[in-house]
């Protein structure tokens, strides 16, 4: 039984357990238990704080993992409406829009994440992959390079840059 279910069964309002409940939802997501993450997020949103942007992001990521893209996109929209400066909300909305073949909208979401935090390297990577899908290889390479510039000590960004470079050169 999850903490959310336990609290609900005792009729407790979990206001003092908000952080613990949120962490539980994140742990479920990280453990690839997306349905339990959604269930916990819904419990928080229904009983504690109905527009908590961080909880909405966990729910959105879980929905996206289950390929429920439209509902995930709507959930991310709620998150960024609640907190327009929520970089991870814009980033994950971009990823989900791209996965749903809404590439131009995805680029707009990645751009918004970058506008808020120009050092958020994952947004450059998400944008680079979306641009590759659109066969806009020069722009993809520029964005992969920006990720490396922002986080030069993180090997994965250099590896992705090299992959984008290789693909660009082969086209």
N, C-alpha and C positions, 0 to 999 in steps of 0.2 A: 504494500500500500504506500502510495506517495504521501508526502507531507500534506499536500493540498487535499487529498482524499481524507486523510486522518483529521485534519482541521474541520473539513466540511461535515464529517460524520459526527463530530462533537458540537456542531453548530457554532464554532468559534469564528469570530471575525479576526483574520490574521494580520491586522495592521502592524503589529510589532514583529511579525515574521516576514515582512515584505522582502527584505534582502535574502533571507534564507529560501523563500519560495522562488525568487528570481534565480538564485544560484542553482536550485534544483532543476528548473527548466533548462538552464544552460548546460548542466551536467547531462541531462537526458539528451539534449541535442548533440553534445560532444560524443556521447555514447551511441549515437545513431538510433536513438529511441525517439524518433520524431513525433510519433503519435502521443507519447507521454509528455514530451515537451509542449506540444500544442495543448494538451489537456491541462497541464499545470499553468501555462500562460493564460488560457481561458479562465481558469479559476481566479487568477490574480486580477485579470481584467474585469471580471464580473463581480468580484467581492472586495477588491482592495482599491485599485486605481485603474479606471477604465481607459485611460489614454496614456499609460506609462510607455514612453517611446522605446525604452530598452527591452521591455517585455514584448512589445509589438515586433521588434526586430527579431527576437528569438522565435516568436511564432511564425513570422514571415519566412525566416530561413528554413524552419521545419516544414512549412507548407511547400516551399520551393523544392526541398529535398524529395518530397513526395510527388513532385511534378504537378502540383496544384498551383500553376503559375498565376492565373488570374486572381485567385484569392490571396496569394502571397503578395502580388503587386498592390492590391488594395490595402493589405495590411501594412506594407511599407509606406504607402501614401499616408495612412493614418499616423504612422510614426513620425514622418517628416513634417506633417501638419502640426503635430504636437510639439515638435522641436525642429524647426527649419535648419538648424545648424548641426543636425545629427549626421555626421559624416558617414558612419557605418550604415545608416538607414538609406542614404542616397546610393552608397556603393552597392549594397545588397539588392536594392531595387534595380540598379543597372545590370547586375549579374543576372537577375531573374528576367528582366526584359530581354536581355540578349538570348538567354536560354529559350525564351518564348518567341524568338525571331522578330522581336521588335527592336531592331538594332539602332535605329536613329534615336528612339526614345532612350535606349540604354546609354548611348553616347551623351545625351543631355544629362542623365543622372550621374554618370561618371564626371562630367564637367562640373556639375554642382558640387560633388564631393571634393574635387580638386580646388574649386573656388573657395570652399570653406577651409580646407587644409591642404595647402600645396605640397606638404611633405608626406601625404598619405599615399605611399608607393603602390599599394594594392589597387587604387583607383586608376593609376596610369597603366597598370598591367591589365586590368579589366577592359579599359578602353583600347589597349593595344590588341587584345584578342578579338574584340568586337570589330575593330578596324580590319584585322586580317580576314575575318569572315566576310567583310564587305569588299575584300581585295583592294583595300587602300593601304598598301604595304609601306609606302614612305611614311605616312602618318603613324602607322602601327609601330614602325621602328623608332620614330621620334618619341613616342610615349613609353616604349620599353626602355629607351635610353634615359628618359627622365626618371624612371623608377630607380635605375642604377645610380643616377646622380644624387637622388634623395637618400638612398640607402646603399652606399657603396660597399659596406662591410657585410651585406647579406648575400651569400652566394646564389640563392635561388633567383634573385633578380638578374644577376649576370647570366645565369643559365637561360632564363627566359629571353633575355635580350639576344643571346646567341641563337636561340631557336628562331626568333622573329627575323633576325638577320639572315639566317640560312634559308628560311622560307622566302623572304623578300628577294634574295639573290637568285633563287631558283625560278622566279616568275618572269 
